Amino acid sequence: MSTEPQTPGTNTNDTGAPATTDSLLTAAPAEPAAGGTPPVEGTPPAGGTPPAEGAPEEYADFTVPEGMALTESIETLKAFAKEKNLSQEETQKLVDMGTQAVQRTENAFKEHIANAQTQWTEASRTDKEFGGDALNESVAVARKALDTFGTQELSSMLHESGLGNHPEVIRLLYRVGKAVSEDRVIPGGKKPEGAGKTAADTFYDNK
């Protein structure tokens, strides 16, 4: 019994018909593993980051650290975020970056002022004109001049800014206080210059 020759590379089954071989392009999709769910196109894989939600119709209030307040510039930020289609969360991150930068600037400024005040105080303590052993007495003279000629607002400003420790501020008030004290020292038996004259006589030097 003769058999027909087979074409090399072609497999036959028991019936003699050629056996089919699936190609990568035409193969049926593999069945998912038991218990698994095939991924849906357009959704992130499990554990991934969901797609950005985009800009809301209106941004809610943003949170800032205690003691800070948002200025009118927040409207500019909202407009920018809207243009870039940033979500509420993404825009809040920009706000956080801004407030952190402000805090760093404020802290650096406060540190600078604190260092300057320390230097001013030390310079005043060792000043050759009013410092050293005479410091307390000199400061009393300067404070008297401030109380006499200054205002409460000036005193508050010098205290809050730390300029009250600046050697040149103390020097000015010390000289004023000293000059006033010396002018008020009248030798015994003599009247102060200008005694008996009116304010107009003194101002215009009328005889």
C-alpha angles and dihedrals in degrees: 000000000000126000128207114252115255122232108248112257094022118115122208130202128221092281093055094248117131113264114237122235119206116230124215090250098049101033116121115252113271115256113252117254117267110282094009128119120217112240115258114232113252097025123105119248119261110288093017128124114269117236116273112271094220130221117331123230088253127008116238121229113291122228122239132180118279112276094028128100132195116245129213088275088080087080089060089051092050091052091050092048091049091051091051092044092239119172125234090260094049092049091048088058089056089050090050091051090051095049091047090053090050091050092050090051093048093048092050091050093049090049090050092051092047091052091047092050090052090052092047092051093049092047090051093049092054099037112136094220104048107358134082117050091350094055098104093046092046093049090051090054091048092048090051090054091049092050091047102045105016132077132235088252091056092048091050092049093050091049099045095044095043090234088124086079095050110116094223093052091050091045092054094048092043092054092046092050092045093049092050092049093050092049090054094054104100120186113242116277094015127109121226114267110269094023111159094022124116122237089257092051091051094045096047095032091234117177 
